[in-house]
Amino acid sequence: MAKTNIKRPQAPMMGPGSIPIQKAKDTKGVTKKLVKDYLGQYKLAIMIVLIFAVGSTIFTIVGPKILGNATTEIYNGIMSKLSGGGGIDFEKIATILLTLLGLYVISAIFSFIQGFTMTGVSQKITYQLRNDIATKINRMPMHYFDKKTHGEVLSIITNDIDTISQNLNQSVTQIITSICTIIGILIMMFSISWSMTLISLFILPITGVIVKIVVGKSQKYFAAQQEYLGHVNRSSRRNLWWSYNCKSI
């Protein structure tokens, strides 16, 4: 019996470098649109996040100062004991520690409220973004999809939106808490020792330069990651296509 040579369907072979890396043409405009059209709808929730983030940061900063009072009380008690005095006042230390515990509990509650609220806002914005993108894709002409691979389109809908969601969920609260932490720590440091605070401030410019260098070099790796995710999505689509066509032969 003669063998019949069946020509298998060949999937298009594309390397991971086939997706061009494009930079945003108007970063400020896109950020302004995101803040105005999306975050602007949740002003009350953002205010709640702001208030509770500030409160949580303040309680966290005050904690070490109160703990320092307990350490000072123990030291004074030991010195008093060595000099023939009454020794350590454990009731006062217990009061200080209970106050510290209460502050940390309140700080944790505030942190949970602001995190829960911001997560809800980011999820609603993500849902709205996906709907807007779906509406936009339905309006796009066919020649747009002829120029784009399946991986690129899927990467925009899934990976890029997920990245925006994560940044909204983390960056907004981190910016607020970081600013409050810097201001609060500076106040605490100046209240303890102004000379050591000034020495610490002289080191900050060096740290800023190092961070700038690291961030500048990490951008290309982030772009490469997004490119590879698009390649993975495209490869998965190609494998499904191959399996379907092989079964139909």
Summary of the structure (lengths in Angstrom):
residues: 249
radius of gyration: 28.7
end to end distance: 19.6
largest distance: 111.3
contacts: 620
relative contact order: 0.12
helix: 84%
strand: 0%
